[in-house]
């Protein structure tokens, strides 16, 4: 006989530190809203996902147009060290591209 067993463990291919992101042109606006969230965990997840996305110059251009830099500038003074660290990493990646300069 077959039985159903539900595991309490997450699947091995799911990373809980990354936020689920939208596809295409909707990804960056969603992440921009999430980094302004009052919840620290939501901000951390959004910054982790954004850090992966800004390696593409097209995403950097879109992020600058949306206004990410102003929001990231305010996160540099955040009380959480992880938020400050990921914000600094994102800003470093952005300014290393010609689009971000």
C-alpha distances in whole Angstrom, upper triangle without the diagonal:
4,7,10,13,16,19,22,24,26,25,27,29,30,34,34,38,38,39,37,40,41,42,45,48,46,45,48,49,46,46,50,49,46,49,51,48,49,46,46,43,43,46,45,42,44,47,44,43,47,48,45,47,50,51,51,55,54,52,55,57,55,54,58,58,56,58,55,58,60,56,56,59,58,55,57,59,55,55,51,52,49,50,53,52,50,53,55,53,53,57,57,55,57,60,60,59,62,61,60,64
4,7,10,13,16,19,21,22,21,24,26,27,30,31,34,35,35,33,36,37,38,41,44,42,41,44,45,42,43,46,45,43,45,47,45,46,42,43,39,39,42,41,38,40,43,40,39,43,44,42,43,47,47,47,51,50,48,51,53,51,50,54,55,52,54,52,55,56,53,52,56,55,52,54,55,52,51,48,49,45,46,50,49,47,49,52,50,49,53,54,51,53,57,56,56,59,57,57,60
4,6,10,13,16,18,20,19,22,24,25,28,28,32,33,33,31,34,35,37,40,43,41,40,43,44,40,40,44,43,40,43,45,42,43,39,40,36,36,40,39,36,38,41,38,37,41,42,40,42,45,46,46,50,49,47,49,52,49,49,52,53,50,52,50,52,54,50,50,53,52,49,51,52,49,48,45,46,43,44,47,46,44,47,50,48,47,51,52,50,51,55,55,54,57,56,55,59
4,7,10,13,15,17,16,20,21,22,25,25,29,29,29,28,31,32,33,37,40,37,36,39,40,36,37,40,39,36,39,41,38,39,36,36,33,33,36,35,32,35,37,35,34,38,39,37,38,42,42,43,47,46,43,46,48,46,45,49,49,47,48,46,49,50,46,46,50,49,45,48,49,45,45,42,42,39,40,44,43,41,44,46,44,44,47,48,47,48,52,51,51,54,52,52,55
4,6,10,12,14,14,17,19,19,22,22,26,27,27,26,30,31,33,36,39,37,35,38,39,35,35,39,37,35,37,39,36,37,33,34,30,31,34,32,30,32,35,32,32,36,37,35,37,40,41,42,45,44,42,44,47,45,44,47,48,45,47,44,47,48,44,44,47,46,43,45,46,43,42,39,39,36,38,41,40,38,41,44,42,41,45,46,44,46,49,49,49,52,51,50,53
4,7,9,11,11,15,17,16,19,19,23,24,24,23,26,28,30,34,36,33,32,34,35,32,32,35,34,31,33,35,32,33,30,30,26,27,30,29,26,29,31,29,29,32,33,32,33,37,38,39,42,41,39,41,44,41,40,44,45,42,43,41,43,44,41,40,44,43,39,42,42,39,38,35,36,33,34,38,37,35,38,40,38,38,42,43,41,43,46,46,46,49,48,47,50
4,5,8,9,12,15,14,17,16,20,21,22,22,25,27,29,33,35,33,31,33,34,31,30,34,33,30,32,34,31,32,28,28,24,25,28,27,24,27,29,27,27,30,31,30,32,35,36,37,41,40,37,40,42,40,39,42,44,41,42,39,42,43,39,38,42,41,37,39,40,37,36,32,33,30,32,35,34,32,35,38,36,36,39,40,39,41,44,44,44,47,46,45,48
4,7,9,12,15,14,15,14,18,19,20,20,24,26,29,32,34,32,30,32,33,29,28,32,31,27,29,31,28,28,25,25,21,22,25,24,22,25,27,25,25,29,29,28,30,34,34,36,39,39,36,38,41,39,37,41,42,39,40,37,39,40,37,36,39,38,34,36,37,33,32,29,30,27,29,32,31,30,33,35,34,34,37,38,37,39,42,42,43,46,44,43,46
4,6,9,11,11,12,12,15,17,18,19,22,25,27,31,33,30,28,30,31,28,27,30,30,26,28,30,28,28,24,24,20,21,24,22,20,23,25,22,22,26,26,25,28,31,31,33,37,37,34,36,39,37,35,39,40,37,38,35,37,38,35,34,37,36,33,34,35,32,31,28,28,25,27,30,29,27,30,33,31,31,35,35,34,36,39,39,40,43,42,40,43
4,6,8,7,9,9,12,14,15,15,19,21,23,27,29,27,24,26,28,25,24,27,27,23,25,28,25,26,22,22,18,19,22,19,17,20,22,19,19,23,23,22,24,27,28,30,33,33,30,32,35,33,32,35,37,34,35,32,34,35,32,31,34,34,30,32,33,30,30,26,26,23,25,28,27,25,28,30,28,28,32,33,31,33,36,36,36,40,38,37,40
4,6,6,9,10,14,14,16,15,18,21,22,26,28,26,24,26,28,25,24,28,28,25,26,29,27,28,25,24,20,21,23,21,18,21,23,19,19,23,23,21,23,27,27,28,32,32,29,31,34,33,31,35,36,34,35,32,35,36,33,32,35,35,32,34,35,32,32,28,28,25,26,29,28,25,28,31,28,28,32,33,31,33,36,35,36,39,38,37,40
4,6,8,10,13,14,16,16,19,22,23,26,28,27,24,26,29,26,24,28,28,25,26,30,28,29,26,24,21,21,23,21,18,21,22,18,18,22,22,20,22,25,25,27,30,31,28,30,33,32,31,34,36,34,35,32,34,36,33,31,35,35,31,33,34,32,31,28,27,24,25,28,26,24,27,29,27,27,30,31,29,31,34,33,34,37,36,35,38
4,7,10,12,12,14,13,16,18,19,22,25,24,21,23,26,23,22,25,26,23,24,28,26,28,25,24,20,20,22,19,16,19,20,16,16,19,19,17,19,22,22,23,27,27,25,27,30,29,28,31,33,31,32,29,31,34,31,29,33,33,30,31,33,30,31,27,27,23,24,27,25,22,25,27,25,24,28,28,26,28,31,31,31,34,33,32,35
4,6,9,9,11,10,13,16,18,21,23,22,19,21,23,20,19,22,23,20,21,24,23,24,21,20,17,16,18,16,13,15,17,14,13,17,17,16,18,21,21,23,26,26,24,26,29,27,26,29,31,29,30,27,29,31,28,26,30,30,27,28,30,27,28,24,24,21,21,24,23,20,23,25,23,23,26,27,25,27,30,30,30,33,32,31,34
4,6,6,9,10,13,16,18,21,23,21,18,19,22,19,17,20,21,18,19,22,20,22,19,17,14,14,16,13,10,13,14,11,11,15,14,13,16,19,19,21,25,25,22,24,27,25,24,27,29,27,27,24,26,28,25,23,27,27,23,25,27,24,24,21,20,17,18,21,19,17,20,22,20,19,23,24,22,24,27,27,27,31,30,28,31
4,6,8,9,13,16,19,22,23,21,18,19,21,18,16,19,19,16,17,20,18,19,16,14,10,11,13,11,8,11,13,10,11,15,15,15,17,20,21,23,26,26,23,24,28,26,24,27,29,26,27,23,26,27,24,22,26,25,22,23,25,22,22,18,19,15,16,19,18,16,19,21,20,20,23,24,23,25,28,28,29,32,31,29,32
4,7,10,12,16,18,21,22,20,17,17,19,17,14,17,17,14,14,17,16,17,14,12,9,10,11,8,5,9,10,7,9,12,12,12,15,17,18,21,24,24,21,22,25,24,21,24,26,24,24,21,22,24,21,19,22,22,18,20,22,19,19,15,15,12,12,16,15,12,15,18,16,16,20,21,20,21,25,25,26,29,28,26,29
4,7,9,12,15,17,18,17,13,14,16,13,11,14,15,12,13,16,15,17,15,13,10,9,10,8,5,7,8,6,5,9,10,10,12,14,16,18,21,21,17,19,22,20,18,22,23,21,21,18,20,22,19,18,21,21,18,20,22,19,20,17,17,13,13,16,15,12,15,17,16,15,18,20,18,19,23,23,24,27,25,23,27
4,6,10,13,15,16,14,11,12,13,10,9,12,12,9,11,14,13,15,13,13,10,8,9,9,5,5,8,7,6,9,11,11,12,15,17,18,21,20,17,18,21,19,17,20,22,19,20,17,20,21,18,17,21,20,18,20,22,19,21,18,18,15,14,17,17,14,15,19,17,16,19,21,19,20,23,24,24,27,25,23,27
4,7,10,13,14,12,9,12,13,10,9,13,13,11,13,16,15,18,16,16,13,11,12,12,9,8,12,11,8,11,13,12,12,16,18,18,21,20,17,19,21,19,18,21,22,19,21,18,21,23,20,20,23,23,21,23,25,23,24,21,22,19,18,21,21,17,18,22,20,18,21,23,21,22,25,26,25,28,26,25,28
4,7,9,11,8,6,8,10,7,7,11,12,10,13,15,15,18,17,17,15,12,13,13,10,8,11,11,8,9,12,11,10,13,16,16,18,17,13,16,18,15,14,18,19,16,18,16,19,21,18,18,22,22,20,23,25,23,25,22,23,20,18,21,21,17,18,21,19,17,20,22,20,19,23,24,23,25,23,22,26
4,7,8,6,4,8,9,7,9,12,12,12,15,17,17,20,20,20,18,15,16,17,14,12,14,14,11,12,15,14,12,15,17,16,18,16,13,16,18,14,14,18,18,16,18,17,20,22,20,20,24,24,22,25,28,26,28,26,26,23,21,24,24,20,20,23,22,19,22,24,21,21,24,25,24,26,23,23,26
4,7,6,6,9,11,10,11,14,15,15,18,20,20,24,23,24,22,18,19,20,16,14,17,16,12,13,16,14,11,15,16,14,17,14,12,16,17,14,15,18,18,16,19,18,21,23,22,22,25,26,25,27,30,28,31,28,29,26,24,26,26,22,22,25,23,20,23,24,21,21,24,25,23,25,22,22,26
4,6,6,9,10,11,12,14,16,17,18,21,22,25,25,25,24,21,21,21,19,16,18,18,14,13,16,14,11,14,15,13,14,11,10,13,14,11,13,16,15,14,17,17,20,22,21,21,25,26,25,27,30,29,32,30,30,27,25,27,26,23,22,25,23,20,22,23,20,19,23,23,21,22,19,20,24
4,6,7,8,9,11,12,14,15,17,19,20,24,24,25,24,20,20,21,19,16,17,18,15,13,16,15,12,13,16,13,14,10,9,12,12,8,10,13,12,11,14,14,18,20,19,19,23,24,23,26,28,28,31,29,29,27,24,26,26,22,21,24,22,19,20,23,20,18,21,22,20,21,18,18,22
4,6,6,6,9,10,11,13,15,16,17,21,21,22,21,17,17,19,17,14,16,17,13,13,16,16,13,14,17,15,16,13,11,14,14,11,11,15,13,11,14,14,18,19,18,19,22,23,22,25,27,26,29,27,28,25,22,25,25,21,21,24,22,19,21,23,21,19,23,24,22,23,20,20,24
4,6,5,6,9,10,11,12,15,16,19,19,19,18,15,15,16,13,10,12,13,10,9,13,12,9,12,14,13,15,13,9,12,13,10,10,14,14,11,14,13,16,18,16,16,20,21,19,22,25,23,26,24,25,22,19,22,22,18,18,20,19,16,18,20,18,17,21,22,20,22,19,18,22
4,5,5,6,9,10,10,13,14,18,18,18,18,15,13,15,13,10,11,13,10,8,11,12,9,10,13,12,13,11,8,10,11,8,7,10,10,8,10,9,12,14,13,13,17,18,17,19,22,21,24,22,23,20,17,19,20,16,15,18,17,13,15,18,16,14,18,19,18,19,16,15,19
4,5,5,6,9,10,11,13,17,18,18,18,14,14,16,15,11,13,15,13,11,14,15,12,13,17,16,16,14,11,12,13,9,8,11,10,7,9,9,13,14,12,14,17,17,17,20,22,21,24,23,24,22,19,20,21,18,17,20,19,16,17,20,19,17,20,22,21,22,18,17,21
4,5,5,6,9,10,11,15,15,16,15,12,12,14,12,9,12,13,11,10,14,15,13,14,18,17,18,16,13,15,16,12,11,14,14,11,12,11,15,16,13,15,18,18,17,20,22,20,23,21,23,20,17,20,21,17,17,20,20,17,18,21,20,19,22,24,23,24,21,20,24
4,5,5,6,9,10,13,13,14,13,10,9,11,9,6,8,10,8,7,11,12,10,12,15,16,17,16,12,13,15,12,10,13,14,11,12,9,13,14,11,12,15,15,14,17,19,17,20,18,19,17,14,16,17,14,13,16,16,13,15,18,17,16,19,21,20,22,20,18,21
4,5,5,7,9,13,14,14,14,11,10,12,12,8,9,12,11,9,12,14,12,13,16,17,17,16,12,13,14,11,9,11,12,8,8,7,10,10,8,9,13,13,12,15,17,16,19,18,19,17,14,16,17,14,12,16,16,13,14,18,17,15,18,21,20,22,19,17,20
4,6,5,7,10,12,13,14,10,9,13,12,9,11,14,13,12,15,17,15,16,20,20,21,19,16,16,17,14,12,14,14,11,11,10,13,13,10,12,15,14,13,17,18,16,19,18,20,18,15,17,19,16,15,19,19,16,18,21,20,19,22,24,24,25,22,20,23
4,5,5,9,9,10,10,6,6,9,9,6,9,11,11,10,14,15,15,16,19,20,21,20,17,17,19,16,14,16,17,13,13,11,14,14,11,12,15,14,12,16,17,15,17,16,18,15,12,15,17,14,13,17,18,15,17,20,20,19,22,24,24,26,23,21,24
4,5,8,9,9,10,7,5,8,9,6,7,10,11,10,12,15,14,15,18,19,20,20,16,16,18,16,13,15,16,13,12,9,12,11,8,8,11,10,8,12,13,11,14,13,15,13,9,12,14,11,10,14,15,13,14,17,17,17,19,22,22,24,22,19,22
4,7,9,10,11,9,7,11,12,10,11,14,14,13,16,18,18,18,21,22,23,22,19,18,20,18,14,16,17,13,12,10,12,11,7,9,12,10,9,13,13,11,14,14,16,15,12,14,16,14,13,16,18,15,16,20,20,19,21,24,24,26,24,21,23
4,5,8,9,7,6,10,11,10,11,14,15,15,17,19,19,20,23,25,26,25,21,21,23,20,17,19,20,17,16,14,16,15,11,13,15,13,11,15,15,12,14,14,16,15,12,15,17,16,15,18,19,18,19,22,23,22,25,27,27,29,27,24,27
4,6,9,8,8,11,13,12,14,16,18,17,20,22,22,23,26,28,29,28,25,24,26,24,21,22,23,20,18,17,18,17,13,14,16,13,12,15,14,11,12,12,15,15,12,15,18,17,16,19,21,20,21,24,25,24,27,29,30,32,30,27,29
4,6,5,6,9,10,11,13,15,16,17,18,21,21,22,26,27,29,28,25,25,27,25,22,24,25,21,20,18,20,19,15,16,18,15,13,16,15,12,12,11,14,13,11,15,17,16,16,19,20,19,21,24,25,25,27,29,30,33,30,28,30
4,5,5,6,9,10,10,12,14,15,16,19,20,21,24,26,27,27,24,24,26,24,21,23,25,22,20,17,19,18,14,14,16,14,11,14,13,10,10,8,11,9,8,11,13,13,13,16,17,17,19,21,22,23,25,27,28,31,29,26,28
4,5,5,6,9,10,11,12,14,15,17,19,20,23,25,27,27,23,23,26,24,21,24,25,22,22,19,20,20,17,16,19,17,14,16,16,13,13,10,12,10,9,13,14,13,14,17,18,17,20,22,22,23,26,27,28,31,29,27,29
4,5,5,6,9,10,11,12,14,16,17,18,21,23,25,24,20,21,24,21,18,21,22,19,19,16,18,18,15,14,17,16,13,16,17,14,14,12,14,12,10,14,15,13,14,17,17,16,19,21,21,21,25,26,27,29,27,25,28
4,6,5,6,9,10,10,12,15,15,16,19,21,22,22,19,19,21,19,16,18,20,17,16,13,15,15,11,11,14,12,9,12,14,11,12,10,12,10,7,11,12,10,10,14,14,13,15,18,18,18,21,23,24,27,24,22,24
4,5,5,6,9,10,10,13,14,15,18,20,22,23,19,19,22,21,17,20,22,19,18,15,16,17,14,12,15,14,11,13,14,11,12,9,10,7,6,10,10,8,9,13,13,12,15,17,17,18,21,22,23,26,25,22,25
4,5,5,6,9,10,11,13,15,17,19,21,21,18,18,21,20,17,20,22,19,19,16,18,19,15,14,18,17,14,16,18,15,16,13,14,10,9,13,13,10,12,15,14,13,16,18,18,18,22,23,23,26,25,22,25
4,5,5,6,8,10,11,12,15,17,19,18,15,15,18,16,13,16,18,15,15,12,14,16,12,12,15,15,12,15,17,15,17,14,15,12,10,13,13,10,10,14,13,11,14,17,16,16,19,21,21,24,22,19,23
4,5,5,6,9,10,10,13,15,17,18,14,14,17,16,13,15,18,15,15,11,13,14,11,10,13,13,10,12,15,13,15,13,12,9,7,10,10,6,7,10,10,8,11,13,13,13,16,18,18,21,20,17,20
4,5,5,7,9,10,12,15,17,18,15,15,18,18,15,18,20,18,18,14,16,18,15,13,16,17,14,15,18,16,17,14,14,10,9,12,10,7,9,12,10,9,13,14,13,14,18,18,19,22,21,19,22
4,5,5,6,9,11,13,15,16,12,13,17,15,13,16,18,16,17,14,16,18,16,14,18,18,16,17,20,18,20,17,17,14,12,15,14,10,12,14,12,10,14,15,13,14,18,18,18,21,20,18,21
4,5,5,6,9,11,13,13,9,10,13,12,10,13,15,13,14,10,12,15,13,11,15,16,14,15,18,17,20,17,17,14,12,14,13,9,9,12,10,8,11,13,11,11,15,16,15,18,16,14,18
4,6,6,7,10,12,14,11,11,14,14,12,14,17,16,16,12,13,16,14,12,15,17,14,15,18,17,19,17,16,13,12,13,11,7,8,10,7,5,9,10,8,10,13,13,14,17,16,14,17
4,6,6,9,12,13,10,11,15,14,13,16,18,17,18,15,16,19,18,15,19,20,18,19,22,21,23,20,19,16,15,16,14,11,12,14,11,9,12,13,10,12,15,15,14,18,17,16,19
4,6,6,9,9,7,8,11,11,10,13,15,14,15,13,15,18,16,15,18,20,18,19,23,22,24,22,21,18,16,18,16,13,13,15,12,9,12,13,10,10,14,14,13,16,14,14,17
4,5,7,8,6,5,9,10,8,11,13,13,14,11,12,16,15,13,16,18,17,17,21,21,24,22,21,18,16,17,15,12,12,13,10,7,9,10,7,7,10,11,10,13,11,10,13
4,6,9,8,8,11,12,12,13,16,17,17,15,15,19,19,16,19,22,20,20,24,24,26,24,22,20,19,19,17,14,14,14,11,9,11,11,7,8,11,10,9,12,11,11,14
4,5,5,7,9,10,11,13,15,16,17,15,16,20,20,18,21,23,22,22,26,26,29,27,26,23,21,22,20,17,17,17,15,12,14,14,10,9,12,12,9,12,10,11,14
4,5,5,6,9,10,11,12,14,15,14,15,19,19,18,20,23,22,22,26,27,30,28,27,24,23,23,21,18,17,18,16,13,13,13,10,8,11,10,7,8,7,8,11
4,5,5,6,9,10,11,12,15,14,15,19,19,18,21,23,23,24,27,27,31,29,28,26,24,24,23,20,19,20,18,15,15,16,13,11,14,14,10,11,9,10,14
4,5,5,6,9,10,10,12,11,13,16,16,15,18,20,20,21,24,24,27,26,25,22,20,21,20,17,16,17,15,12,13,15,12,10,13,14,11,13,10,10,14
4,5,5,6,9,10,11,9,10,14,14,13,15,18,18,19,22,22,26,24,24,21,19,19,19,16,14,15,13,10,10,12,9,6,9,11,8,10,7,7,10
4,5,5,6,9,10,10,11,14,15,15,17,20,20,21,24,25,28,27,27,25,22,22,22,19,17,18,17,13,13,15,12,9,11,13,10,10,6,7,10
4,5,5,6,9,9,11,14,14,15,17,19,19,21,24,24,28,27,27,24,22,22,22,19,17,19,18,14,14,17,14,11,14,16,13,13,10,10,14
4,5,5,6,5,8,11,11,11,13,15,15,17,20,20,24,23,23,21,18,18,19,16,13,15,15,11,11,14,12,9,12,14,13,14,10,9,13
4,5,5,6,6,9,11,11,12,15,16,17,20,21,24,24,24,22,19,19,20,17,14,16,16,12,11,14,13,9,11,14,12,12,9,7,10
4,6,8,9,11,12,14,15,17,18,20,23,23,27,27,27,25,22,22,23,20,18,19,19,16,15,18,16,13,15,17,15,15,11,11,13
4,6,9,10,10,12,14,15,16,18,21,21,25,24,25,23,20,20,22,19,16,19,19,15,15,18,17,14,16,19,17,17,14,13,16
4,6,6,7,9,10,12,13,15,18,18,22,22,23,22,18,18,20,17,14,16,17,14,13,16,16,13,15,18,17,17,14,12,14
4,6,5,6,8,10,11,13,15,16,19,19,19,18,14,15,16,14,11,13,14,10,10,13,13,11,13,16,15,16,14,11,14
4,5,5,6,9,10,11,14,15,19,19,19,18,14,14,15,13,10,11,13,10,8,12,12,9,11,14,14,15,13,10,11
4,5,5,7,9,10,12,14,17,18,19,19,15,14,16,15,12,13,15,13,11,15,16,13,14,18,18,19,16,13,14
4,5,5,7,9,11,11,15,15,16,16,12,12,15,13,10,12,14,12,11,15,16,14,15,19,19,20,18,15,17
4,5,5,7,9,10,14,14,14,13,10,9,11,10,6,8,11,9,8,11,13,11,13,16,17,19,17,13,15
4,5,5,8,10,13,14,14,15,11,10,12,12,8,9,12,11,9,12,14,13,13,17,18,19,18,14,15
4,5,6,7,11,12,14,14,11,10,13,13,10,11,14,13,12,15,17,16,17,20,21,23,21,18,19
4,5,5,9,9,10,10,7,6,10,10,7,9,12,11,11,14,16,15,17,20,21,23,21,18,19
4,6,9,10,9,10,8,5,8,9,7,7,11,11,10,12,15,15,15,18,20,22,21,18,18
4,7,9,9,12,9,7,11,12,10,11,14,15,14,16,19,19,19,22,24,26,25,21,22
4,6,7,9,7,6,10,11,10,11,14,15,15,17,19,20,21,23,25,27,26,22,24
4,6,9,8,8,11,13,12,14,17,18,18,20,22,23,24,26,28,31,29,26,27
4,6,5,7,9,10,11,13,15,16,17,19,21,21,23,25,27,30,29,25,27
4,5,5,6,9,10,11,12,14,15,16,18,20,21,23,25,28,27,24,25
4,5,5,6,8,10,11,12,14,15,17,18,20,21,23,27,26,23,24
4,5,5,6,9,10,11,12,14,15,16,18,20,22,25,24,20,22
4,6,5,6,9,10,11,12,14,15,17,18,21,23,23,19,20
4,5,5,6,9,10,11,13,14,16,17,19,22,22,19,20
4,5,5,6,9,10,11,12,14,15,17,21,20,17,19
4,5,5,6,9,10,11,12,14,16,19,18,14,16
4,5,5,6,9,10,11,12,15,18,17,14,15
4,5,5,6,9,10,11,13,16,16,13,15
4,5,5,6,9,10,11,15,14,11,13
4,5,5,6,9,10,13,12,9,10
4,5,5,6,9,12,13,9,10
4,6,5,7,11,11,8,10
4,5,6,8,8,5,7
4,5,7,8,5,5
4,7,9,7,7
4,5,5,7
4,5,5
4,6
4
